[in-house]
């Protein structure tokens, strides 16, 4: 049995823009996600019935600095399954989160 020298969770910085009244508005926050092994990532991606949104909903366990999704009082929504679903349902957000996840979850070459 082997154990990785890194945590099973990964912090994923996410940054994107959304147009608001013709102006690109920047959103930046950090997702907390489970670090999946490559075999699990590959197996989940082979399931053609599942969407990127479903993949991300399965691995994200929290967030910080999120200001895109607001609650009834106008404050940033706290993390919950329902809030995550609403966030990932914004066009393009799940794909941006997925790309950021793969980038942060895996190894990076250093020169």
Secondary structure by P-SEA (a helix, b strand, c coil): ccccccccbbbbbbbbccccccbbbbbbbbbbbbbccaaaaaaaaacccccaaaaaaaccccccccccccccccccccccaaaaaaaaaccaaaaaaaaaaaaaabbbbcc
